[in-house]
Amino acid sequence: VSQSRYVHEQKVELSARVLPHPRQMLWFEDGFSGFIHFGPNTFTGREWGTGFENPAIFNPEYLDTDQWMRLMKEAGMTRVIMVAKHHDGFCLWPSRYTTHSVASSPWQSGRGDLLRDVSESARRYGLRLGIYLSPADLFQIESPEGYYGNGSEYM
């Protein structure tokens, strides 16, 4: 038997014994998940944010995250995924790393934290919570004073 055939057979044998990680099985078994994408675009009516949105537009007057979670639970969902920062760079929690966040908005006088609120509501309703953070951040990319996670210079 040639060396390459032996390696191939060994890979086939090992592949046949691959099992999903328990976290992967939990995700798979959840089956029906909710997805919340709420942020500046909710108020601008634009499909894509630019990173130049004024944080003052984020001011949800009647926000009730318990209502969101209650409806998801009643629909049979077991997990909710929250977009905490999309490509526009607006953070739905107060961040010390950027001014492009709820802390710069009039919502709850700049002391709101939508991510915390969603997390607490999800816990109350027995929903698992997943967080989506976009790797892109137009607010940082388009700003000469922008912070880049990899330390590269602004171009």
N, C-alpha and C positions, 0 to 999 in steps of 0.2 A: 504494500500500500504506500503510495507516494505521500510525502510530507504534507503537500497542499490538500490532498484528500483527507488525511487524518485531521488536519486543522479544521477543515470544513465540517467533518462529522462531529468533531468536538463542539464546534459552535452551535450546530443543530441540536445536539444533546443538551447543552447548557440553556439554549433558548427555550426549549420545551419545558424547562423548570422555572422560568421567570414568573414570579407572582407580583401582583400589584401591592404597593405599600398600603398599610391600613388607612392612611389619609386619602389615598386615591380611591379606595373602596368606599369610604365615607362620602366623598364627593359623588361618586357614581350612584350610590344608594339614595342620595338625597332626591334625585330625579327631577323635582320641580322647584326651581329657584327663581327668586325675583331679582330684578336688576334696576337699581335706582341711578339715574343720570340727571342730577339736579344741580344747577349752578348758574353762572352768569348768562348762559345761553337761554335759560328759562325766561329771563327778563328781557333779553335783546331780541328774541325771536329768530336768531341766526342759527344755522345748523352748525357752523364751525366758529369757534372763538379765535381771536387774534392774539390774545395776550395783552392787548391795550385797553381792555374793558375797564372802565372806572369801577372800583370796588363798591362805590356808592349805589350801583344798580342792584346789588344783592341786598334785598330787604324784604324777605318773605313775611308778610303781615300776619298770616293765619297758619303758619307752619305747625303741623301736628304729626310728629314722627310716630306716635302711638297709633294714630289712625292708619298710617302706611302699613305698620307691622300687623295691626289687627286684620286689615283687609288681606294681606298676604297669607296670614295664618288661616283665615277663613277660606281662602282659595285653595288651601292644601299645600302651600309652599313650606319647605323646611329650612331653606337658606335664603339669605338676601345678600346681594353683592352691591356695594356702594362705591360709586366713582367718587373718590375723595379728592382727586386732582386729575383733571383731564389735560389735554395738550395745551390749553390756554394758560396753564400754570396756576390757576386760582385754587387756593387751598381752602377746603371746607372746614378747616380747623385753624386756630390761631398758631402761626408758625413764627419762630424767631429768625428764620432764614429768609423771609420774604415779606414785603408789604402787600403783596397780591393775595390777600386772604380775607376771611370773614372778620378778622381783627380790624381791618381798614374799612369795614362797611358800617352802615348805620344800624344794621340788624342787631338787636339786643345791645345797643350802644357800643358795638365793637367787642363785646364780651361773649358772643355766641360761639358755639362749637358744634356744628352740625354732625360731625363724625361722632362725637361723644353722645349726642342726643340719639342718633340712629343706633349706636351700640347699646345704650341703655334700654331703648325701646325693643330692640331685637331680643335682648336678654329677657325682658319682661314677658315677651310673647313666645319664648322658647325657640327662636329662630337662630340658626348659626349665621355668623357674619363673615363675609369675605370683603376685602378691601382692594379696590383697583386704583393704582397710582400710575399715571402715564409716565413713561420714561422721557417723553418729549415735554418741553416746557417753553412755550413761545415767549412768555413774559421774560424769562431769563435769557433766552437765545437772542431776542431782539433788543435787549438792553445793553448798552456799552458797559454798564456797571454790573451786568448779570453774573451770577454765580454758576459755574459749570462744575458738575460733580467730578469730572475727570481732570480738573485743573487746567484745561486748555485756555488759551487766550481768545478774546473776542475777535472775530474776523469781520 
